[in-house]
Amino acid sequence: MRERLQQSTSAFINLTVHDEILVETPIQEIDNVIYIVRYSMIEAFNSIITNVPAVIDIKVLNSWDENDVYIK
């Protein structure tokens, strides 16, 4: 995922904890970053667990302490 983000966006992974990944990106790159993160996580999940569908929840916030969440 890190390589995919670096190749096509200016986004960067800021933090990873267990199954959560915090990515910072300019707002104009959000849709592309969401696609890369979702695709990469599903690909990684399916390489390990093949008989259970992967469900990826993505939340977009302007800042870490923001209550308004744009979920895609």
N, C-alpha and C positions, 0 to 999 in steps of 0.2 A: 504494500500500500504506500509506503513512504516513497518508493521510487516512482510509482504512478503519479503521486501528487507532485513530486518535484519535476517530473517531465512535462506536465501540462498545466500546472497552476503555480501560484506563489504561496499556496497554503502550506502550513507545517503542523506536524503533530506536536502538541504542547505537553500532553500528559496521557499516560495509559495506566489504567487500574483494572485488573482482572479482565472483564469483558467490556469495559468502557474506554473510549478513545476521545480525547478532546483535541479538536483541530481548529486552528485559527486561520481565517481566510478573509480576503476582501469580499465585500457583499456582492460584487458583480461576478464572483466565481462560485457562489453558493451552489447553484444547480449542478455544475460540473463536479464540485467536491463531494456533494451528496451522492452522485452517481458512482464516483470512484470508491468512496468509503463503503457504500452499500454492496457494490459488486465485489470488492476485495474481502469483506467480511463473510459474505455468502460463499465465495470461492474457498476461503480458508475453512469455514465450518463444514462445507460439503466434502472437503478432502479428508476430514476426520470422521464425521458422522454422516452416513449416507442414507439412512432410512428415516430420518426426521427432518421435516422442512425447517429451514433457517428463518427466523423472524428477526428483522433488524429494525430497531426504533431509532430515528434520528431526530434530534431537537436542535433548533437553531436559535441562538440568543445573541443580543448585542453585547452583553457583558455577563460575567459569571454570576452576578447577584441579581439579575433581572428576573422578574416574575412572568413577563409576557414571553411565551414560547411559540415559535413557529415550527410546527411538526410536519414533517414530510415523509 
